[in-house]
Amino acid sequence: MSIKSWTRSSYSFGSEAGLSTDFRAFAVTYDLVESPESELFPDTCNIQSVEFEFTTKGDATTVTMFLARDSNGSAGVTPGGTTGATGTLVEGLVSGKASVSFLVDADYHFDSSVANTSTGTLYVIAKVDDAGSNPVANIRVNWRG
């Protein structure tokens, strides 16, 4: 028996996610136009972190998120299941832009028996505390494969 050793790292991307105060599923895979270095989400990997880059922050101050195998958000893969972790947005040097990063460190294995799932795609289930000004974010999931 051999132990799997991660030999590469990269990220998958979901562009221009419009967030609300209710959990929504955002498919993260790759986007060669908006993020040319992004890659298809691997079927086996270790998820390192999730980054939200707000292009429009609005009045949002926190993001709550979890990762799921499925677009319904019922098959959570991060610790805490489907309740999520909350992070505080940090405003950047440009007004109205902000970011937040979540450390994850969880192994992931694609499972085709789960309904509403697709190889090459992970779902970030997220919401903000205030969506009155229509916050929008790019989402990056960093992984080792």
C-alpha positions as CSV (number, residue, x, y, z in Angstrom):
1,M,0.0,0.0,0.0
2,S,1.3,3.4,-0.9
3,I,0.4,6.8,0.5
4,K,-0.8,9.4,-1.9
5,S,1.5,12.3,-2.2
6,W,0.3,15.6,-3.7
7,T,2.5,16.5,-6.6
8,R,1.0,19.8,-7.9
9,S,-1.1,22.7,-6.8
10,S,-3.5,25.0,-8.6
11,Y,-7.0,26.6,-8.3
12,S,-10.4,26.4,-9.7
13,F,-12.5,29.5,-10.4
14,G,-16.1,30.7,-10.3
15,S,-16.7,34.2,-11.7
16,E,-19.0,37.0,-10.7
17,A,-21.1,35.3,-8.1
18,G,-24.0,37.5,-7.0
19,L,-24.5,36.8,-3.3
20,S,-27.6,37.2,-1.2
21,T,-28.6,36.7,2.4
22,D,-29.8,33.2,1.6
23,F,-27.3,30.3,0.8
24,R,-26.8,30.0,-2.9
25,A,-24.7,27.4,-4.8
26,F,-21.8,28.6,-7.0
27,A,-20.2,26.1,-9.4
28,V,-16.4,26.3,-9.2
29,T,-14.6,24.8,-12.1
30,Y,-12.4,26.9,-14.5
31,D,-12.9,30.0,-16.5
32,L,-10.2,30.5,-19.2
33,V,-11.5,34.0,-20.0
34,E,-11.7,35.6,-16.6
35,S,-9.0,33.5,-15.0
36,P,-6.7,31.9,-17.6
37,E,-4.6,30.0,-15.1
38,S,-7.6,28.3,-13.4
39,E,-8.0,24.6,-13.9
40,L,-10.9,22.1,-13.9
41,F,-11.6,21.0,-10.3
42,P,-9.9,17.5,-9.8
43,D,-11.8,14.4,-8.9
44,T,-9.2,13.7,-6.1
45,C,-7.4,16.5,-4.2
46,N,-6.8,18.2,-1.0
47,I,-8.7,21.5,-0.8
48,Q,-6.4,24.1,0.8
49,S,-8.5,27.3,0.9
50,V,-11.3,29.3,-0.5
51,E,-11.0,33.0,-1.5
52,F,-13.7,35.5,-2.2
53,E,-12.6,38.5,-4.2
54,F,-15.4,41.1,-4.0
55,T,-15.6,43.2,-7.1
56,T,-18.6,44.9,-5.6
57,K,-18.8,44.8,-1.8
58,G,-21.8,47.0,-1.1
59,D,-22.9,46.8,2.5
60,A,-21.8,43.2,3.1
61,T,-19.4,42.8,6.1
62,T,-19.3,38.9,6.4
63,V,-19.5,35.9,4.2
64,T,-20.7,32.5,5.4
65,M,-19.8,29.5,3.3
66,F,-19.3,25.8,3.0
67,L,-18.3,23.4,0.3
68,A,-20.6,20.7,-1.2
69,R,-20.4,17.9,-3.7
70,D,-23.8,18.8,-5.1
71,S,-25.6,21.9,-6.4
72,N,-28.3,21.5,-3.7
73,G,-25.8,22.0,-1.0
74,S,-27.0,18.8,0.8
75,A,-23.7,16.9,0.6
76,G,-21.3,19.1,2.5
77,V,-17.6,18.2,2.4
78,T,-16.1,20.7,4.8
79,P,-16.0,20.5,8.6
80,G,-19.2,21.8,10.1
81,G,-21.4,20.2,7.4
82,T,-23.9,22.5,5.9
83,T,-23.9,25.2,8.6
84,G,-20.8,27.0,7.2
85,A,-18.0,29.1,8.5
86,T,-18.2,32.9,8.7
87,G,-15.4,35.3,7.7
88,T,-15.2,39.1,7.9
89,L,-14.6,41.0,4.7
90,V,-11.4,43.1,4.6
91,E,-11.6,46.1,2.4
92,G,-8.8,46.7,0.0
93,L,-7.1,49.8,-1.1
94,V,-9.8,50.5,-3.7
95,S,-13.1,51.6,-2.1
96,G,-16.0,49.1,-2.6
97,K,-13.6,46.1,-3.1
98,A,-12.9,43.5,-0.4
99,S,-11.8,40.0,0.2
100,V,-12.0,37.1,2.6
101,S,-10.1,33.8,2.7
102,F,-11.1,30.5,4.4
103,L,-8.5,27.8,5.3
104,V,-10.0,24.4,4.6
105,D,-7.4,21.5,4.4
106,A,-9.9,18.7,3.6
107,D,-9.5,15.8,1.2
108,Y,-12.0,15.5,-1.6
109,H,-13.0,12.6,-3.7
110,F,-15.6,12.8,-6.5
111,D,-18.6,10.5,-5.9
112,S,-20.8,9.9,-9.0
113,S,-23.5,8.3,-6.8
114,V,-24.3,11.7,-5.3
115,A,-27.3,13.4,-7.1
116,N,-26.8,16.9,-8.7
117,T,-23.1,16.6,-8.9
118,S,-20.7,16.8,-11.8
119,T,-17.1,15.7,-12.3
120,G,-14.8,18.7,-12.5
121,T,-17.0,20.9,-10.4
122,L,-17.2,21.7,-6.7
123,Y,-20.0,23.8,-5.3
124,V,-19.3,26.7,-2.9
125,I,-22.5,27.4,-1.0
126,A,-22.3,31.0,0.3
127,K,-24.3,34.0,1.6
128,V,-23.6,37.4,3.0
129,D,-25.0,39.3,5.9
130,D,-26.3,42.3,3.9
131,A,-27.1,42.0,0.2
132,G,-28.9,45.3,-0.2
133,S,-26.2,46.7,-2.6
134,N,-25.9,43.5,-4.6
135,P,-22.4,42.2,-3.6
136,V,-20.5,40.3,-6.3
137,A,-17.4,38.1,-5.9
138,N,-15.1,35.9,-7.8
139,I,-14.4,32.7,-6.0
140,R,-11.2,30.7,-6.1
141,V,-10.7,27.2,-4.5
142,N,-7.0,26.4,-4.1
143,W,-6.2,22.7,-4.1
144,R,-3.3,20.2,-4.3
145,G,-3.6,17.2,-6.5
